[in-house]
Amino acid sequence: MDLLKKFILWSYSRETSVYVIFCLLIVAFIFLTPKTWFDKREPAATRTSRLIVKERDFSPDRAVLESRVREMSGLKDAEILETREKRSDSGEVYYEIDIK
C-alpha cells in the first residue's frame, strides 16, 4: 500500500530508477502505440451552414428558394435543411436558412 501511495503522490526524485523506468514507459507508449487505436469509428458529422436572408429574397416555394440559396452560397449542390422566420429589434422580418 505504501508503494502505491508513493507512486500516486510521486515522491521519487529524478535520480531513482523508478523515475527513469516510468519516463521510458511514457516515451515507449507515445512512439509505439498503433495509430489504429486512435482512429474514429463514427462517421464525421455533416457540415451545415446558415444563411440569413431578407424577406424580399425569401420564397415560400421550396424549388425557387433552393435555386436562390445555391446562387447566394455558391454551392451548386446546396440542400435546405430548415428555415426559420425571425424579427430584428426594428421589426424587420428576415429568415435563417440552414443548408448542407
One Martini backbone bead per residue (centre of mass of N, CA, C, O) as a GRO file, in nm:
protein
  100
    1MET     BB    1   0.058   0.064  -0.019
    2ASP     BB    2   0.303   0.251  -0.002
    3LEU     BB    3   0.381   0.228  -0.302
    4LEU     BB    4   0.119   0.349  -0.418
    5LYS     BB    5   0.138   0.621  -0.274
    6LYS     BB    6   0.415   0.702  -0.397
    7PHE     BB    7   0.319   0.687  -0.692
    8ILE     BB    8   0.080   0.891  -0.684
    9LEU     BB    9   0.257   1.126  -0.532
   10TRP     BB   10   0.543   1.133  -0.631
   11SER     BB   11   0.837   1.063  -0.437
   12TYR     BB   12   1.039   1.073  -0.674
   13SER     BB   13   1.336   1.119  -0.798
   14ARG     BB   14   1.540   1.156  -1.082
   15GLU     BB   15   1.767   0.936  -0.982
   16THR     BB   16   1.576   0.711  -1.003
   17SER     BB   17   1.467   0.418  -1.149
   18VAL     BB   18   1.162   0.471  -1.149
   19TYR     BB   19   1.169   0.731  -1.311
   20VAL     BB   20   1.306   0.621  -1.565
   21ILE     BB   21   1.102   0.397  -1.630
   22PHE     BB   22   0.854   0.576  -1.656
   23CYS     BB   23   0.961   0.753  -1.888
   24LEU     BB   24   1.004   0.516  -2.086
   25LEU     BB   25   0.706   0.430  -2.095
   26ILE     BB   26   0.597   0.691  -2.212
   27VAL     BB   27   0.767   0.695  -2.472
   28ALA     BB   28   0.678   0.417  -2.574
   29PHE     BB   29   0.379   0.485  -2.600
   30ILE     BB   30   0.403   0.716  -2.804
   31PHE     BB   31   0.576   0.545  -3.034
   32LEU     BB   32   0.415   0.238  -3.018
   33THR     BB   33   0.139   0.325  -3.082
   34PRO     BB   34  -0.115   0.255  -3.265
   35LYS     BB   35  -0.312   0.436  -3.475
   36THR     BB   36  -0.579   0.260  -3.454
   37TRP     BB   37  -0.654   0.337  -3.155
   38PHE     BB   38  -0.741   0.654  -3.269
   39ASP     BB   39  -0.963   0.593  -3.445
   40LYS     BB   40  -1.247   0.665  -3.588
   41ARG     BB   41  -1.577   0.510  -3.598
   42GLU     BB   42  -1.735   0.755  -3.670
   43PRO     BB   43  -1.881   0.959  -3.860
   44ALA     BB   44  -1.883   1.248  -3.986
   45ALA     BB   45  -2.021   1.533  -3.966
   46THR     BB   46  -2.235   1.741  -4.100
   47ARG     BB   47  -2.218   2.017  -4.283
   48THR     BB   48  -2.330   2.337  -4.181
   49SER     BB   49  -2.519   2.622  -4.280
   50ARG     BB   50  -2.598   2.980  -4.260
   51LEU     BB   51  -2.856   3.185  -4.378
   52ILE     BB   52  -2.932   3.528  -4.430
   53VAL     BB   53  -3.261   3.647  -4.521
   54LYS     BB   54  -3.449   3.850  -4.667
   55GLU     BB   55  -3.776   3.882  -4.740
   56ARG     BB   56  -3.742   3.949  -5.053
   57ASP     BB   57  -3.557   3.666  -5.094
   58PHE     BB   58  -3.795   3.503  -5.010
   59SER     BB   59  -3.952   3.173  -5.065
   60PRO     BB   60  -4.208   2.938  -5.034
   61ASP     BB   61  -4.078   2.809  -5.270
   62ARG     BB   62  -3.848   2.563  -5.264
   63ALA     BB   63  -3.720   2.570  -5.548
   64VAL     BB   64  -3.659   2.872  -5.553
   65LEU     BB   65  -3.497   2.882  -5.290
   66GLU     BB   66  -3.273   2.681  -5.373
   67SER     BB   67  -3.173   2.849  -5.608
   68ARG     BB   68  -3.094   3.099  -5.436
   69VAL     BB   69  -2.904   2.954  -5.241
   70ARG     BB   70  -2.700   2.857  -5.454
   71GLU     BB   71  -2.631   3.139  -5.551
   72MET     BB   72  -2.540   3.267  -5.273
   73SER     BB   73  -2.333   3.029  -5.179
   74GLY     BB   74  -2.195   2.860  -5.435
   75LEU     BB   75  -2.364   2.588  -5.411
   76LYS     BB   76  -2.481   2.346  -5.633
   77ASP     BB   77  -2.566   2.124  -5.375
   78ALA     BB   78  -2.760   2.266  -5.203
   79GLU     BB   79  -2.948   2.202  -4.894
   80ILE     BB   80  -3.240   2.232  -4.729
   81LEU     BB   81  -3.328   2.193  -4.385
   82GLU     BB   82  -3.407   2.491  -4.261
   83THR     BB   83  -3.657   2.735  -4.157
   84ARG     BB   84  -3.661   3.077  -4.009
   85GLU     BB   85  -3.844   3.317  -3.858
   86LYS     BB   86  -3.748   3.662  -3.804
   87ARG     BB   87  -3.684   3.946  -3.579
   88SER     BB   88  -3.591   4.244  -3.535
   89ASP     BB   89  -3.581   4.521  -3.337
   90SER     BB   90  -3.722   4.692  -3.585
   91GLY     BB   91  -3.920   4.453  -3.734
   92GLU     BB   92  -3.761   4.301  -3.930
   93VAL     BB   93  -3.780   4.053  -4.168
   94TYR     BB   94  -3.620   3.729  -4.145
   95TYR     BB   95  -3.413   3.445  -4.258
   96GLU     BB   96  -3.319   3.124  -4.155
   97ILE     BB   97  -3.088   2.905  -4.334
   98ASP     BB   98  -3.029   2.568  -4.344
   99ILE     BB   99  -2.737   2.410  -4.483
  100LYS     BB  100  -2.555   2.135  -4.691
   0.00000   0.00000   0.00000
